[in-house]
Amino acid sequence: MRPLTPDDLLPLEEYAARRRELFAAHARYLDRYRRVRLGPRLTLQFANRQTLWFQVQEVLRVARLAEPAPVQRELDLYNRLLPGRGRLQAALLIAVADEARLAEELAPFRGLRGDHLRLHVGPASYPANLLTARPEDRAVGAAHWVQFVPDAAGRRALADFRTPAHFAVTLPDYRPDAAPLGDEVRQSLLDDLDLSDRDAA
């Protein structure tokens, strides 16, 4: 997927003046196209240029960064989160009701592995690659970075909206019912795969 550049960004003053409007539009976009809820505690929020553009703008606004070098450093960091060819990338967010009991709240997810989180498309199943929740990290937080890599058959099945598709979590203490993937989210994920292929060509 094509990286973000300084030319994609709004000046700080213009962004600040339009922030309320842009924030509302971003929230609507996430809810309609980019979020998949996995029961009451987990949410997948898929990343693309649009979602990361807003995150970069927010970082620049809060930190008051306008000079080219620090702006480019932020862009370099966030561009690493764009999905690569044939990949879907998402933040896996864990809802925490009481931060004073963080360890207890996160306990059901401490043993999370890639095969506990899967994309199911028809009879095929694709485990997540956990990029920030590996055992060697010796830590678990309230957000992780995950990646799904469907093969060619999985992509064709995903593009056939008659074929059932859903994300599922199977942990010993957390097994929510799997809801079908909505058509608008499904199309948005297909667009990610198409864009990543086109931009990598």
ABEGO torsion letter per residue (X at the ends): XBBBBAAABBBAAAAAAAAAAAAAAAAAAAAAAABBBBEAABBBBBBBAAAAAAAAAAAAAAAGBABAAAAAAAAAAAAAABBBBGBBBBBBBBBBABAAAAAAAAAAAAABBAAABBBBBEABBBBBBBAAABAAAGBBBABBBBBBBBBAAAAAAAABAABBBBBBBBBAABBBBBBBBBAAAAAAAAAAAAAAAAAAX
